[in-house]
Amino acid sequence: MHHFGNEELELLKQVVESKRLMRYRGGENGFTMDFESKICQRLKVKHALTLNSGTNAIYCAMTAMGIGPGDEVIVPAFTWVATPMAPLLAGAVPVLADIDETLTIDPADIERKISPYTKAIIPVHMGNTVCNMDAIMDIAKRHNLLVCEDACQAAGVTYHGQEAGTIGQTGALSFNMFKNLTCGEGGMLLTDDDRYYERALIMHDAGCYTRDHAAQMQEKFFPGFNFRVSDFQGAMLCAQLAKFDGFISGLKERRDLVRSILGSSQQFELVTANDPDGVLSVNIKFPTQKDAAAFKEKHGTIFWIESGRHVYTNWTPVLNKSWWDERLNPHKFARRTIDYPLDACTRTLDILTRSAAVSFGYSMPLSEVESNCRKLLQ
């Protein structure tokens, strides 16, 4: 979101004055719980759990859904490296699937990558886009698979009226400093399932058996980590959420302007979105890599293939198949050998080499947006 003001400062001041910096210190109420309640109302989801990162939100989703050693989880070859790391940390093994021309995971390749050991799919709504969730949920239903939506880069994106992250059995958001809602670092697990929520609650709070809410829980307590946030983060997020409608409308206005100008290009096409009304970004694609290279030389455009750890060929810790203790390496428990050669998903590499995002901020002057777009048509 990248804009902060007196709203954030006022709520942060209230946290300092309250001397109640931890979300559970002094009771169950506070800014973090208030934020979770507001998110549940806004997204029409039963449970929302704030964590210290989107990575840990996906990890908690994996463990909550029972993903573990011997399981396979299908992930796109185009996503932040944390996506395949989350199932690995849960003891499972990620299986790479190609993206399609929408820049999201290809449902047809998901089908091809399913094995008898596949347990879940993690569709990723990359860069304010949205996956073909109808097709993905249909595949999951037919093959009895679980779905965890990685919406870490898509807070506020919708798919036919449903918020990204609320369609699968679980979903994850990120509140990192580069995300649509931010508190510097943070994340959130979303689910309608009571058991998944309780398991995530336990995992994120050292077993949580000492908390006031423990007496009402049905799930057996087990050891967990400390993935909690402070109420400073909760306060920041409350202030950010109050501005969020303006942020979304600003992005949509600029998205539509960009489309109206660039749609006439003879050099490139607009990337077709799975829900054109629900996404908050615009991407362009070229027919060939040669065309893309010529455009880059002229305009200096950065293509998706250059996005570092978002491309599977740059996932060094995953590609290495190494672990901090080889006795616990998830690949030792896999029921078949899964390797990650650099040519595993060549279709993805081709698409990313030919595709680029059009950059615009929610508050960028419309005249500047228009000027930038017209330069791309020259």
C-alpha positions as CSV (number, residue, x, y, z in Angstrom):
1,M,0.0,0.0,0.0
2,H,3.0,2.2,0.8
3,H,1.1,5.1,2.3
4,F,1.1,5.9,6.0
5,G,-0.3,8.8,7.9
6,N,-1.9,10.0,11.1
7,E,-4.4,7.1,11.1
8,E,-1.6,4.6,11.7
9,L,0.3,6.9,14.1
10,E,-2.8,7.4,16.2
11,L,-3.5,3.7,16.6
12,L,0.1,2.9,17.3
13,K,0.1,5.6,20.0
14,Q,-2.9,3.9,21.6
15,V,-1.0,0.6,21.7
16,V,2.0,2.3,23.5
17,E,-0.3,4.1,25.9
18,S,-2.2,0.9,26.7
19,K,1.1,-0.9,27.7
20,R,-0.5,-3.9,26.1
21,L,1.9,-4.7,23.3
22,M,1.2,-8.5,23.0
23,R,-2.1,-9.5,21.5
24,Y,-2.8,-11.9,24.4
25,R,-1.4,-9.9,27.2
26,G,-4.2,-8.7,29.4
27,G,-7.0,-10.6,27.8
28,E,-8.2,-11.7,24.3
29,N,-9.3,-8.3,23.0
30,G,-7.2,-5.8,21.1
31,F,-6.4,-4.4,17.7
32,T,-5.3,-7.7,16.3
33,M,-8.5,-9.4,17.2
34,D,-10.5,-6.4,15.9
35,F,-8.7,-6.7,12.6
36,E,-9.4,-10.4,12.3
37,S,-13.1,-9.7,13.0
38,K,-13.3,-7.0,10.4
39,I,-11.5,-9.2,7.8
40,C,-14.0,-12.0,8.5
41,Q,-16.9,-9.6,7.9
42,R,-15.3,-8.1,4.8
43,L,-14.2,-11.4,3.2
44,K,-17.3,-13.4,4.3
45,V,-15.0,-16.1,5.9
46,K,-15.6,-17.8,9.2
47,H,-12.0,-17.7,10.6
48,A,-9.0,-15.3,10.1
49,L,-5.8,-15.8,12.0
50,T,-3.1,-13.1,11.9
51,L,0.5,-14.5,11.7
52,N,4.0,-13.0,11.3
53,S,4.3,-13.8,7.6
54,G,2.5,-15.1,4.6
55,T,5.0,-17.9,4.5
56,N,3.9,-19.1,7.9
57,A,0.3,-18.7,6.9
58,I,0.8,-21.2,4.1
59,Y,2.9,-23.4,6.4
60,C,0.1,-23.4,9.1
61,A,-2.4,-24.2,6.4
62,M,-0.4,-27.2,5.3
63,T,-0.1,-28.6,8.8
64,A,-3.7,-27.7,9.7
65,M,-4.9,-29.7,6.7
66,G,-2.8,-32.7,7.6
67,I,-0.2,-32.3,4.9
68,G,3.0,-34.1,5.8
69,P,5.7,-36.7,5.0
70,G,5.0,-38.8,1.9
71,D,2.5,-36.3,0.5
72,E,2.9,-34.3,-2.7
73,V,1.7,-30.7,-3.2
74,I,1.3,-29.2,-6.6
75,V,2.6,-25.6,-6.9
76,P,3.1,-23.3,-9.9
77,A,6.6,-22.8,-11.3
78,F,6.0,-19.0,-11.1
79,T,5.6,-17.9,-7.5
80,W,7.6,-16.5,-4.7
81,V,10.0,-19.2,-3.3
82,A,8.1,-19.4,0.0
83,T,5.2,-21.2,-1.8
84,P,7.1,-24.4,-2.4
85,M,9.0,-24.0,0.9
86,A,5.8,-24.2,3.0
87,P,4.9,-27.8,2.1
88,L,8.6,-28.8,2.4
89,L,8.6,-27.4,5.9
90,A,5.6,-29.5,6.7
91,G,7.4,-32.6,5.5
92,A,5.8,-32.9,2.0
93,V,7.3,-32.5,-1.4
94,P,6.3,-29.8,-3.9
95,V,5.6,-30.8,-7.5
96,L,6.0,-28.1,-10.1
97,A,3.2,-27.3,-12.6
98,D,3.4,-24.9,-15.6
99,I,1.5,-21.6,-15.8
100,D,-0.6,-20.7,-18.8
101,E,-1.0,-17.5,-20.7
102,T,-2.9,-15.9,-17.8
103,L,0.3,-16.1,-15.7
104,T,-1.3,-18.4,-13.2
105,I,-1.2,-22.1,-12.8
106,D,-2.4,-24.1,-15.7
107,P,-5.3,-26.4,-14.7
108,A,-4.5,-28.8,-17.5
109,D,-0.9,-29.2,-16.1
110,I,-2.3,-29.7,-12.6
111,E,-4.2,-32.7,-14.0
112,R,-1.0,-34.1,-15.6
113,K,1.0,-33.7,-12.4
114,I,-1.4,-35.5,-10.1
115,S,-0.1,-38.8,-8.7
116,P,-1.5,-41.3,-6.2
117,Y,0.4,-39.4,-3.6
118,T,-0.9,-35.9,-4.4
119,K,-2.6,-34.4,-1.3
120,A,-3.1,-30.7,-2.2
121,I,-2.8,-27.9,-4.7
122,I,-1.5,-24.4,-4.0
123,P,-2.8,-22.0,-6.7
124,V,-1.1,-18.7,-6.5
125,H,-2.8,-15.4,-7.5
126,M,0.4,-13.7,-8.6
127,G,0.8,-10.0,-8.8
128,N,-2.8,-9.0,-8.2
129,T,-4.1,-11.6,-10.8
130,V,-6.4,-14.5,-10.0
131,C,-6.3,-18.2,-10.9
132,N,-9.0,-20.2,-12.8
133,M,-10.6,-21.3,-9.5
134,D,-13.6,-23.0,-11.1
135,A,-11.4,-25.4,-13.0
136,I,-9.0,-25.9,-10.0
137,M,-11.8,-26.6,-7.5
138,D,-13.4,-29.0,-10.0
139,I,-10.1,-30.9,-10.3
140,A,-9.7,-31.0,-6.6
141,K,-13.2,-32.3,-6.1
142,R,-12.7,-35.1,-8.7
143,H,-9.4,-36.2,-7.3
144,N,-10.2,-35.6,-3.6
145,L,-7.5,-33.0,-3.1
146,L,-7.3,-30.0,-0.7
147,V,-6.8,-26.5,-2.0
148,C,-4.8,-23.8,-0.2
149,E,-4.9,-20.5,-2.1
150,D,-1.8,-18.4,-1.9
151,A,-3.3,-14.9,-2.2
152,C,-0.2,-13.3,-0.6
153,Q,0.1,-11.0,-3.6
154,A,-3.7,-10.5,-4.1
155,A,-5.4,-9.0,-1.1
156,G,-8.5,-7.3,-2.5
157,V,-8.6,-9.3,-5.7
158,T,-11.9,-11.2,-6.4
159,Y,-12.9,-14.1,-8.6
160,H,-16.5,-13.8,-9.8
161,G,-17.4,-11.9,-6.6
162,Q,-15.5,-14.1,-4.1
163,E,-12.4,-12.7,-2.4
164,A,-9.1,-14.4,-3.4
165,G,-8.1,-16.7,-0.5
166,T,-11.6,-17.7,0.5
167,I,-12.5,-20.2,-2.2
168,G,-10.2,-23.2,-1.2
169,Q,-10.3,-25.0,2.1
170,T,-7.7,-22.6,3.3
171,G,-6.1,-19.3,2.0
172,A,-3.2,-17.1,2.9
173,L,-2.5,-13.4,2.7
174,S,0.7,-11.5,3.2
175,F,1.1,-8.1,4.9
176,N,4.8,-7.6,3.9
177,M,5.8,-4.1,3.1
178,F,5.3,-4.7,-0.6
179,K,1.7,-5.9,-0.3
180,N,-1.7,-4.3,-0.7
181,L,-2.2,-4.3,3.0
182,T,0.9,-3.9,5.1
183,C,2.2,-3.8,8.6
184,G,5.9,-4.3,7.5
185,E,5.8,-8.0,8.0
186,G,2.8,-10.2,8.6
187,G,0.3,-12.7,7.2
188,M,-3.1,-14.3,7.6
189,L,-4.7,-17.7,7.3
190,L,-8.3,-17.8,6.1
191,T,-10.6,-20.8,6.5
192,D,-14.3,-21.7,7.1
193,D,-13.2,-25.0,8.7
194,D,-13.3,-25.1,12.5
195,R,-10.7,-27.9,12.8
196,Y,-8.2,-26.3,10.4
197,Y,-8.5,-23.0,12.3
198,E,-7.9,-24.6,15.7
199,R,-4.9,-26.6,14.4
200,A,-3.4,-23.4,12.9
201,L,-4.1,-21.5,16.2
202,I,-2.2,-24.2,18.1
203,M,0.7,-24.3,15.6
204,H,1.1,-20.5,15.6
205,D,1.2,-20.0,19.4
206,A,3.4,-22.6,21.1
207,G,0.4,-25.0,21.6
208,C,-1.9,-22.1,22.9
209,Y,-3.1,-24.3,25.8
210,T,-2.6,-21.5,28.3
211,R,-4.9,-19.0,26.5
212,D,-8.4,-18.0,27.5
213,H,-9.8,-19.5,24.3
214,A,-8.2,-22.9,25.0
215,A,-11.1,-24.2,27.2
216,Q,-13.5,-23.9,24.2
217,M,-11.2,-25.7,21.7
218,Q,-12.0,-29.3,20.5
219,E,-8.6,-30.1,19.0
220,K,-5.9,-31.9,21.0
221,F,-3.0,-29.6,21.9
222,F,0.4,-30.3,20.3
223,P,3.7,-28.5,20.2
224,G,3.8,-25.4,18.0
225,F,6.0,-22.4,17.0
226,N,5.7,-18.8,17.9
227,F,4.2,-17.1,14.7
228,R,2.3,-14.5,16.7
229,V,2.1,-10.8,15.8
230,S,2.2,-7.9,18.3
231,D,-0.7,-5.5,18.7
232,F,1.5,-2.9,16.9
233,Q,0.9,-4.9,13.8
234,G,-2.8,-5.3,14.5
235,A,-3.1,-1.6,15.0
236,M,-1.3,-0.9,11.7
237,L,-3.6,-3.3,9.9
238,C,-6.7,-1.8,11.3
239,A,-5.6,1.6,10.0
240,Q,-4.7,0.2,6.6
241,L,-8.0,-1.6,6.3
242,A,-9.9,1.6,6.9
243,K,-8.3,3.0,3.7
244,F,-8.5,-0.2,1.7
245,D,-11.7,0.6,-0.3
246,G,-10.0,3.8,-1.6
247,F,-6.9,1.8,-2.5
248,I,-8.9,-0.8,-4.5
249,S,-10.9,1.8,-6.3
250,G,-7.8,3.7,-7.2
251,L,-6.1,0.6,-8.7
252,K,-9.3,-0.3,-10.6
253,E,-9.6,3.2,-12.1
254,R,-6.0,3.0,-13.3
255,R,-6.3,-0.6,-14.5
256,D,-9.2,0.4,-16.7
257,L,-7.3,3.4,-18.1
258,V,-4.3,1.3,-18.9
259,R,-6.4,-1.3,-20.7
260,S,-8.2,1.4,-22.7
261,I,-4.9,2.8,-24.0
262,L,-2.8,-0.3,-24.5
263,G,-5.6,-2.4,-25.9
264,S,-5.0,-0.8,-29.3
265,S,-1.3,-1.9,-29.5
266,Q,-0.2,-3.7,-32.6
267,Q,3.1,-4.8,-30.9
268,F,1.7,-6.8,-27.9
269,E,-1.6,-8.1,-26.4
270,L,-3.1,-7.6,-23.0
271,V,-2.8,-10.7,-20.9
272,T,-6.3,-12.2,-20.5
273,A,-7.4,-12.4,-16.9
274,N,-9.4,-15.3,-15.4
275,D,-11.7,-12.5,-14.1
276,P,-11.1,-9.2,-15.8
277,D,-13.3,-7.3,-13.3
278,G,-11.7,-8.9,-10.2
279,V,-7.9,-8.4,-10.9
280,L,-6.0,-5.3,-9.9
281,S,-3.2,-5.4,-12.4
282,V,-2.5,-5.3,-16.2
283,N,0.1,-7.5,-17.9
284,I,1.2,-7.5,-21.5
285,K,2.5,-10.3,-23.7
286,F,4.4,-10.6,-27.0
287,P,4.0,-13.2,-29.6
288,T,7.7,-14.2,-29.6
289,Q,10.7,-13.8,-27.4
290,K,12.4,-11.9,-30.2
291,D,9.6,-9.3,-30.2
292,A,9.8,-9.1,-26.4
293,A,13.6,-8.5,-26.6
294,A,13.2,-5.8,-29.1
295,F,10.6,-4.0,-27.0
296,K,12.8,-4.3,-23.9
297,E,15.8,-2.8,-25.7
298,K,13.6,0.2,-26.8
299,H,11.7,0.8,-23.6
300,G,13.8,-0.8,-20.8
301,T,10.8,-2.9,-19.7
302,I,11.5,-5.5,-17.0
303,F,9.9,-8.8,-18.0
304,W,8.6,-11.4,-15.5
305,I,11.5,-13.8,-16.3
306,E,13.7,-11.3,-14.5
307,S,11.7,-11.4,-11.3
308,G,14.3,-13.4,-9.4
309,R,13.0,-15.8,-6.8
310,H,9.5,-15.8,-8.4
311,V,10.8,-18.1,-11.1
312,Y,11.5,-21.7,-10.2
313,T,14.9,-21.7,-11.8
314,N,16.0,-19.4,-9.0
315,W,14.7,-21.5,-6.1
316,T,18.1,-22.7,-5.0
317,P,17.1,-24.2,-1.6
318,V,14.3,-26.1,-3.3
319,L,16.2,-27.2,-6.3
320,N,19.1,-28.4,-4.1
321,K,16.8,-30.8,-2.3
322,S,19.0,-30.2,0.8
323,W,17.9,-29.9,4.5
324,W,19.3,-28.7,7.7
325,D,19.4,-32.3,9.0
326,E,19.3,-34.9,6.2
327,R,17.6,-37.3,8.6
328,L,14.5,-35.1,8.3
329,N,14.7,-34.3,4.6
330,P,11.2,-34.5,3.1
331,H,12.6,-36.2,0.0
332,K,13.7,-39.2,2.1
333,F,10.0,-39.8,2.9
334,A,8.7,-39.2,-0.6
335,R,7.1,-42.2,-2.1
336,R,8.7,-41.5,-5.5
337,T,11.7,-39.5,-6.7
338,I,10.8,-35.8,-7.4
339,D,13.5,-33.8,-9.2
340,Y,13.7,-30.2,-10.3
341,P,15.7,-29.9,-13.5
342,L,16.1,-26.4,-14.9
343,D,14.0,-27.4,-17.9
344,A,11.2,-28.8,-15.8
345,C,8.7,-26.1,-16.9
346,T,9.9,-24.7,-20.2
347,R,6.5,-23.4,-21.1
348,T,6.6,-21.2,-18.0
349,L,10.0,-19.9,-18.9
350,D,8.8,-19.0,-22.4
351,I,5.7,-17.2,-21.2
352,L,7.6,-15.2,-18.6
353,T,10.2,-14.2,-21.2
354,R,7.4,-12.8,-23.3
355,S,5.3,-11.2,-20.5
356,A,5.6,-8.0,-18.4
357,A,3.6,-6.1,-15.9
358,V,2.5,-2.5,-16.5
359,S,3.5,-0.6,-13.4
360,F,1.0,1.8,-11.8
361,G,0.2,2.8,-8.2
362,Y,-3.2,3.4,-6.8
363,S,-2.5,7.1,-6.3
364,M,-0.3,7.7,-9.5
365,P,-1.8,10.7,-11.2
366,L,-4.0,9.6,-14.1
367,S,-2.1,11.9,-16.4
368,E,1.1,10.1,-15.6
369,V,-0.5,6.7,-16.1
370,E,-1.7,7.9,-19.5
371,S,1.6,9.4,-20.5
372,N,3.5,6.2,-19.5
373,C,1.1,4.0,-21.5
374,R,1.3,6.2,-24.6
375,K,5.1,5.9,-24.5
376,L,4.8,2.1,-24.7
377,L,2.8,2.5,-27.9
378,Q,5.6,4.4,-29.6
